[in-house]
Structures are given as structure tokens and as C-alpha cells.
Amino acid sequence: MKLRTVAAATLVLTCSAIGQLAHAQQPQAAGATAPAVKAVDENTAAIQKTASAFTDAFNRGDAKAVAALWTAGGEYVDESGNEHAGQAAIESCYADFFKANPGASLALVIDSVRFVSPTVAIEDGHTVLTLPPAGASTSSDYSVVHSKVDGRWLMASVREARTDGGTAHEHIADLQWLIGSWTAEDEGVTTKSQCQWIGDKSFVERKYTTKAADGVETSGVQIIGWNAQAGHVQSWNFGADGSFAVGVWTPTEGGWQATVSGVTVDGATTSAINRLQRLDDNAYSWQSVDRSLDATSLPDSDEVIVRRNVKK
């Protein structure tokens, strides 16, 4: 068995937006007349219909239909602060995103809808964006200004903000136990690795060398850090032979799991789920499951114990 991680899920810069509506919370003033309440109900339902149409168009990957739900001079400001003004620019933004992320899906929960005039409403809530193939999800807060144009509610302004907080180091601080020098041996294969903090502790760098039973050596470097755009811990792996990989990391009880895919030097695609389970301060287990090479399934690897090199 080779103790070499296969990895790489495409790192994308998303252009996210508003999607599926749950139940809108409507403000109701005490003593409001029945006709006024009915008007608010009808307008809320119309806003729900507009946003539901947006969700359907987004999940179909239809950029033209998405942009048509904005006013002609509408604006979209994403969580990175990028501004897209006008339907043409908004359509182009979503077209690029759908091309890079086929199969992406979006869901939305409304926190409030407030009517500031008969033709203007403000909607606040949060979204969950799920990207294939790893199925990683990220969440954002949003605020929408709706404008009633010719009897139809359209989005005049959409602004998003990432809900995740904290510094890059805080998101990966749990990897402190990984810092140090490690060795693993299995069926004549020896892997040595050295892990250290880099970038003011914003990333972990892992340099490794694997020596097979026949004496052939391979080496590489892996960088692990917080991907603020995607909202998850991510690894970037580069082999000395030209192979590369990216993995999406999620914490588990006592360890981490990385959903990874990549490309070999020959152009073959790889994928796997790698599991790291901390045993104590000086040992952790490693196993790779659900592995494939060019869509052909491979057997799971053995579980290997990786031990810290302790100075005597």
C-alpha cells in the first residue's frame, strides 16, 4: 500500500445568490384593518413567488432567467464585495458560475420581510450553497431590496456577507497536534513527514517523502488552511512528479476527514476520502476509503498508524 494522499476538488470563486424561500415573517401592526393585512399578505406572497422563481432558475443553471428577476438597473454585491450592476452584468456573473459549477444548488431561509412603502420591501435572511462533487456547503447572510415595477416585485439590490467569522488560524487551530516529525511503516513502505506552521500560523505545511520496498522514493508538499471564499478547511497537495490535489476537510470526533480528488502526472483523475484519527499526543491512524482512479473503484487502504518521532 502506498501512503500517498490522492486529492483535489476544484477551488472555485463562487458568485452566489438568493434561492429557495421558506416562510416569510410578516410585520403586522396591532389594529390593522383587514384590507391592509390582506395587501401585505398578497405582496409577501408575490415576493415569495419571485424568489421561488429565482431558486428554480438557479438550480437549473439558467443565468438569463436569474438576471431577469432583477430590475433593469439592479445591482448584486457578493460576499467578497464584488459589484455587478445591470441585468447584463448579473447574467454574465451567473453564467460564469454555472459553467464552473454544474449541479450547484442553493437554498434560502427568510428571517424577515419589511414593507417600507407600498412599492419597496426589504428582505433579510441566509442562504446555503452546495457545490458538487464533494457536496461541501457554505452559508451567507443576505439583504434584498425589492421594488414593485409595473405590478411585479423585482430585486433592485442584493447584498451578501459570509456568516463564518474568526481568523484563518482559529479555523485550523485544532491541527496544532499535527505539528512535528512523523513516520509510518506498512508492508515495506516508509513515509516520513514534517509538519510546521507557516504564514503566521495561517497554514500548516507538510513535507513528505515516501520510500517503497524497492527503494523508489517520491516526495511532495501539502498546504492546509482556511478557504474563506468556500467556507471550509482545505488542503493543496503538490507531488514532485507533477501530480496535484485539493481536499475539503471536515472535523470528526477526535480527528479529521478529507474529501479529495486530483490529477496524476499522466492526466488520470483520482478521488478518495482520507481519515485521520488522533490516538494520543504521539500517534494517529490514517486510512483512505472510497478510492477511484479514472472512475474505476479501488479497494480501501489498510489503516496505518503514524507515529511521532520523539527525541530520546
Backbone hydrogen bonds, N-H to C=O, Kabsch-Sander energy under -0.5 kcal/mol:
donor,donor_aa,acceptor,acceptor_aa,energy
3,L,1,M,-0.5
4,R,2,K,-1.7
8,A,245,A,-0.5
8,A,246,V,-3.3
12,V,10,T,-0.6
14,T,12,V,-0.8
16,S,14,T,-0.5
20,Q,106,L,-0.6
24,A,22,A,-0.6
26,Q,24,A,-0.6
32,A,29,A,-1.6
37,V,33,T,-2.2
38,K,34,A,-2.4
39,A,35,P,-2.0
40,V,36,A,-2.1
41,D,37,V,-2.5
42,E,38,K,-2.5
43,N,39,A,-2.3
44,T,40,V,-2.7
45,A,41,D,-2.5
46,A,42,E,-1.9
47,I,43,N,-2.3
48,Q,44,T,-2.5
49,K,45,A,-2.2
50,T,46,A,-2.1
51,A,47,I,-2.5
52,S,48,Q,-2.7
53,A,49,K,-2.1
54,F,50,T,-1.7
55,T,51,A,-2.3
56,D,52,S,-2.4
57,A,53,A,-2.3
58,F,54,F,-3.0
59,N,55,T,-2.8
60,R,56,D,-1.0
61,G,57,A,-0.7
61,G,58,F,-1.2
62,D,57,A,-2.7
63,A,61,G,-1.0
66,V,62,D,-1.9
67,A,63,A,-2.5
68,A,64,K,-1.5
69,L,66,V,-1.7
70,W,67,A,-1.9
71,T,155,M,-2.1
74,G,71,T,-2.0
75,E,156,A,-1.9
76,Y,84,H,-2.0
77,V,158,V,-3.1
78,D,76,Y,-0.6
78,D,82,N,-2.0
81,G,78,D,-2.3
84,H,76,Y,-2.1
86,G,74,G,-3.7
87,Q,72,A,-1.2
90,I,86,G,-2.2
91,E,87,Q,-2.8
92,S,88,A,-2.2
93,C,89,A,-2.1
94,Y,90,I,-2.2
95,A,91,E,-2.5
96,D,92,S,-2.2
97,F,93,C,-1.8
98,F,94,Y,-3.0
99,K,95,A,-2.0
100,A,96,D,-1.8
101,N,97,F,-1.7
104,A,101,N,-1.8
105,S,130,T,-2.2
107,A,128,V,-2.1
108,L,20,Q,-0.9
109,V,126,H,-2.7
111,D,124,D,-2.8
112,S,124,D,-2.0
113,V,25,Q,-1.6
114,R,122,I,-2.8
116,V,114,R,-0.7
116,V,120,V,-1.4
117,S,120,V,-1.5
120,V,117,S,-0.9
121,A,146,H,-1.9
122,I,114,R,-3.1
123,E,144,V,-2.9
124,D,112,S,-2.3
125,G,142,Y,-1.8
126,H,109,V,-2.3
127,T,140,S,-2.8
128,V,107,A,-2.6
129,L,138,T,-2.9
130,T,105,S,-2.8
131,L,136,A,-2.3
135,G,131,L,-1.5
136,A,131,L,-0.8
138,T,129,L,-2.2
140,S,127,T,-1.7
141,D,161,A,-3.2
142,Y,125,G,-2.4
143,S,159,R,-2.2
144,V,123,E,-3.1
145,V,157,S,-2.7
146,H,121,A,-3.3
146,H,144,V,-0.7
147,S,154,L,-2.9
148,K,119,T,-2.5
149,V,147,S,-0.8
149,V,152,R,-3.2
150,D,148,K,-0.5
152,R,149,V,-1.7
154,L,147,S,-2.6
154,L,152,R,-0.5
155,M,69,L,-2.5
156,A,145,V,-3.0
156,A,154,L,-0.6
157,S,145,V,-1.4
158,V,75,E,-1.8
159,R,143,S,-2.3
160,E,77,V,-1.9
161,A,141,D,-2.4
163,T,139,S,-1.3
171,H,167,T,-1.2
172,I,168,A,-0.7
172,I,169,H,-1.1
173,A,169,H,-0.7
175,L,172,I,-2.2
176,Q,173,A,-1.7
177,W,174,D,-0.8
178,L,175,L,-1.8
179,I,176,Q,-1.5
180,G,195,C,-1.9
182,W,193,S,-3.0
183,T,307,R,-2.6
184,A,191,T,-2.3
185,E,305,I,-0.5
186,D,189,V,-2.3
189,V,186,D,-2.1
190,T,211,K,-2.4
191,T,184,A,-2.8
192,K,209,T,-2.7
193,S,182,W,-2.3
194,Q,207,K,-2.5
195,C,180,G,-3.1
196,Q,205,E,-2.2
198,I,203,F,-2.5
202,S,198,I,-0.9
202,S,199,G,-1.0
203,F,198,I,-2.0
204,V,224,I,-2.6
205,E,196,Q,-3.1
206,R,204,V,-0.5
206,R,222,Q,-3.2
207,K,194,Q,-2.4
207,K,205,E,-0.5
208,Y,220,G,-2.3
209,T,192,K,-2.5
210,T,218,T,-3.1
211,K,190,T,-3.0
212,A,210,T,-0.5
212,A,216,V,-2.8
215,G,212,A,-1.9
218,T,210,T,-2.4
220,G,208,Y,-1.8
221,V,238,F,-2.2
222,Q,206,R,-2.7
223,I,236,W,-2.8
224,I,204,V,-2.6
225,G,234,Q,-2.8
226,W,202,S,-0.6
227,N,225,G,-0.5
227,N,232,H,-2.7
228,A,226,W,-1.0
231,G,227,N,-2.4
232,H,227,N,-1.3
233,V,249,W,-0.7
234,Q,225,G,-3.3
235,S,247,G,-2.2
236,W,223,I,-2.7
237,N,245,A,-3.5
238,F,221,V,-2.8
239,G,243,S,-2.7
240,A,219,S,-2.7
242,G,239,G,-1.9
244,F,263,V,-1.9
245,A,237,N,-2.3
246,V,261,S,-1.7
247,G,235,S,-2.1
248,V,259,T,-2.5
249,W,233,V,-2.8
249,W,247,G,-0.6
250,T,257,Q,-2.6
252,T,255,G,-2.5
254,G,252,T,-0.7
255,G,252,T,-1.8
256,W,276,L,-2.2
257,Q,250,T,-2.5
258,A,274,N,-2.9
259,T,248,V,-2.6
259,T,257,Q,-0.5
260,V,258,A,-0.7
260,V,272,A,-2.9
261,S,246,V,-1.5
262,G,270,T,-2.4
263,V,244,F,-2.1
264,T,268,A,-2.7
267,G,264,T,-1.9
270,T,262,G,-2.3
271,S,292,S,-1.6
272,A,260,V,-2.5
273,I,289,V,-2.7
274,N,258,A,-2.7
275,R,287,Q,-3.1
276,L,256,W,-2.8
277,Q,285,S,-2.2
278,R,254,G,-2.5
278,R,276,L,-0.5
279,L,283,A,-2.3
280,D,283,A,-1.9
283,A,280,D,-1.1
284,Y,306,V,-2.2
285,S,277,Q,-2.7
286,W,304,V,-2.4
287,Q,275,R,-1.7
289,V,273,I,-3.0
291,R,298,L,-0.6
292,S,271,S,-2.1
293,L,296,T,-2.3
294,D,269,T,-3.4
296,T,293,L,-1.7
297,S,295,A,-0.5
298,L,291,R,-2.5
301,S,288,S,-2.9
304,V,286,W,-2.9
304,V,302,D,-0.6
306,V,284,Y,-3.4
306,V,304,V,-0.6
307,R,183,T,-2.8
307,R,305,I,-0.5
308,R,282,N,-2.5
309,N,181,S,-3.1
310,V,308,R,-1.1
